Amino acid sequence: MTLRLATADYSFPKLEWEQTLRLARDINMQAMDLGIFAGRSHLRPDEIFSNVPRSATRVSDALRANGLAIADVFLQPGTVFEEYAVNHPEASVRRNAAEFFHRILEFALRCNAKHVTLLPGVHFPGETYEDSLKRCVDELSWRTEAAATLGITLGVEAHIGCITPTPAQVKQLIGMAPGLTLSLDYTHFVYQGIPDNEIEPLLAHTSHFHVRGACKGKIQASFKENTIDYRQVLRAMKRLNYPGWFVLEYVWVDWMGCNEVDNISETILFRDFLCSADRED
């Protein structure tokens, strides 16, 4: 396994988008995660989708000018998880979500991006968990196949507030949707007090990996406060010959205390730790 490091444009929302690229270059990142989030990212879905060819050219040119590849394109078309959830009970909403997905595939293809991340869906009130899950499986299965035909890997992030809050539920979803992979972020589990050893089996299904500090009760914490054993994660990834990116993915939003650390300093601390641990092992 080769350690490949990236960061996310949405880690630095107070910078202009092109400035995030220059920062990533200057701190020796090789690639960038692109956040396409409704109402809260540099690159907005409505702007990207209004003219996909033009948007893809702009993004590709800017990344190339800074010597950066695309590690992932992360689409969140709704301002809340339920708004355009892949498993929304209303067929008209699911059709809109499907159209957004086809457009993000076109954007990714035009940018030569090889990985797309979605949220897995939610458990809607008024129906059983199993019914919500079945629609997730149905919707994510055809999306996985559509992406694969274009040479793109689809991953889902098991995010707090989504239908898969525990490792057992994540494994159930992955087992029911052939080919679907994970954009894995330990912090969503560690925050709940779930130990690393219960999360580690998910690495076998992981195509993209997020790194930041966390501990019980804090979904985002400093390097000093962090309790995740990323050295063990690296060892496990090497055994699995993990082919993807390690993305230093701090966020800065007024949600669950995710605006209380210095993202640039914490990104550099984790960069240096991962590089050192990789050499030692």
N, C-alpha and C positions, 0 to 999 in steps of 0.2 A: 504493500500500500504506500502511495506517495501522499504526504501531507499537502493538501491544497487549501489555501486560506483565502477567504473572501469576507466581505462585510456587506451591509445592507444600506441602500440609499436612505431608507426610512429611519436609520439610526441617528441621523443628523438633520432633523426637520427644520432647524433654524438657519441652515445654509441653503443657498440656491442649489438646484439639482446639479448643475455642472460643477459646483464647488465640492459636492459630496464625492464626485469622481476624482477630482484632484486630491482630496484628502485621502481617499482610498489608495491612490497611486503613491502618495507621499509616505504612507505608513506600510508600504510594501505588500499590499493586497494584490492578488492576481485576478480577482473577479468581483462582481457586484451582484447582490440580490436586488431585483427591481420590485418595489411594492407598487401595485396598481390597486389602490384602496379608495373607495368612494368617499369623497369629502375630506380626506386627511393624508394624502401622499403628494409627493412632488409630481408624479405622473398619474393623472386621474383617468378613470375608465372612460368618462364621457369624452375627454379630449383625445385619448388614444383611439377610441373606436369611431370618432367622427371622420378620421382619415387614417386608416391603419398603415397604408404604404408610406405616407409622409412621416407619420410618427415613428415607424420602424427605422426609416432612414436617419432621422434626427438622432434617435437613441444609439443606433449602431455607429454612426459617425463620431459621436461624442465619446463613446466607450473606446473605440479604436484609437482616437487621438490621445487617450490616457493609458493605452496599453492594457486595457481591462477586457476580460471576457464576461459573459453573463453566466452566473452560477444558477440562477433560478428566476422565474417570473411568478410572483405571488399575487393572485387575483382575489380581491374581496369586493364584489360589485355592490354590496349593500352597506349601509351605514350601521346596521346592527346585524347580528348573525342570522336572524330569521328572515330578513327582508328578501333576499334572493337565495335562500338556502337551496342546495341542490335537491333536497327532499321536501320542499314546500308542499303542503296538501293541495294547493290550488294548481290545477294543470296550467293555467295561463302564466302563473309566476314561474313554474318550472320551464315553460317554453322560453320565457325571457332569460332565465338563467342559462339555458342551453345555448341561446344565441350569444350571450356574453362569452361562453366557453369557446364556441367556434371562432369568435373574433380574437380571443386571446391566443388560440392556437395559430391563427394566421399571423398575428403579431410576433409570436415566438419564432415561427418558421422564418419569417422575413428577417428577424434579428439573428438567426442561427443559434437560438437558445435551445438547449436540449432537455430542459426540466421546467415543469410548471407545477405550482402548488395551489391547492384549493383547501377550503375548510370542508370537513366531512359532512356537515349537516347538523341538525339539532333534533332533540326530542320535543315534538310539538304537544302542548297540553290538549287534552280531550281525546287522545288516542294512546294506545299502548306503546311501550318502548319498541316492541317487536315490529309494529306497523311502521313506525318512523324509520327504524333500522332497515326494513325491507326496501323502502323507497330509496334510502341512501345507497344500498347495494345495487339496485337497478340502475340508478342514475350514474353512479361512479363506475360501474362496469362498462357501460358503453363509452363513457369518457376516456377510460383507460385504453380501450381498444382504438378509439379514434386518434388519441395522441400517439400511440405506438405505431400506427400506420404512417405517421409523419416523422418517425424517429425521435419522438419526444417521450420522456418518462413522466408519468403523472404521480405526484405524491399528495397526501393529505396531512395536515398538521392537526394532531389531537390537542386542540386548544381548550382551555378552561371555558366553559359555557357551551361547548359543542356536545355531540351525542356520545363521544368516547372519552369520558373523564378519567378512566382507569386503564391500566395496561391490559387487563382481561377483556375489557370491551373493545379496545383497539385490536387485539388479536382476533376477536370474533369478527369484526368488520373485515379485516384483511383476509381472513380465512374464507369469507363469503364472496369476495370480489376478486377473482383471479387476475393477477398482474398488477393490482393496485399496490403502491409502495407508500412509505412514510417519509415525510419531512419532519424528522423527530426532534423534539425539544424537551429535554428532561425537566425543564423548569416548571412546566404545567403539572407535573406529577409530584415533584419534590415539594412544591408549595403546599400540597395537600398532606405532606408527611409520608408519602410513599417512598420506600427506600430504593436506592439504586439497583439492588439485585433483582427487584421485581420489574424494573424498566429495561434492564440490559437485554433480555431475550428479544425485545423489539428491534434491536440493532440488525438482526438477521433480515428484516424486512425494510431496512432504511436505505433510501436513495439520496437523501439530503439531510444535513445535520446542523442544528443551531447550537451555538455555544454562548452562554452568558452565565453570570453568577446567580445562584438562588439558594434558599434554605427554607425550612418549614415556616410558613406564614409570610414569606416574601418571594413573590414570583420573579422579581428582579433584585439582585443584591450585588454588592461590590465583590471584587476578587477576594478580599479579606474575609468577608462574611460567607462566601460560597461554601457549601457542603458537598457539592457534586464531585465525585472522584473522576475527573476528566483523564487522569493518567490511566485509570482502569478502562475507561471508554476507549482510549487510544489502543491499549493492548487488545481489547476485544475486536476493535475495528481491523487491526492488523491480522488477527486470526481469520477474520471473515474476508480479508482482502477488499475492504470497502473502496469503491471506485469514485465516490462523490466528493463534495466540498465540505469543509468545516467552515461554517459561516459565523463570524463574530457578530452576534445579532442583539446588541442592546437596542432598546427603544426609548423614546423620550415622549411620553404622553401622560396626561393627568388621569391615569387609570391604575388602580392598585399600587400606587406609590412608584410608578415607573418613570418618575422624573426627579429622582433623588440621588442619582449618581452622575459622575462625570463620564459620559459615554466614551469620549476620546481616550481618556486615561485608562479606563477599564478595558477597552478594546485592545490597547497596546499591552496591558498586563497579561491578558489572556493570550495574545499573539506570542509574546515572549515565553510564556509558560508552555504552550503547545509545542513550539519549536524546540525548546529545551527538552521536554519530555519525549518528543519524537526522536531526538538524537540519542538520548540515554537508553531508549528501548530498542 
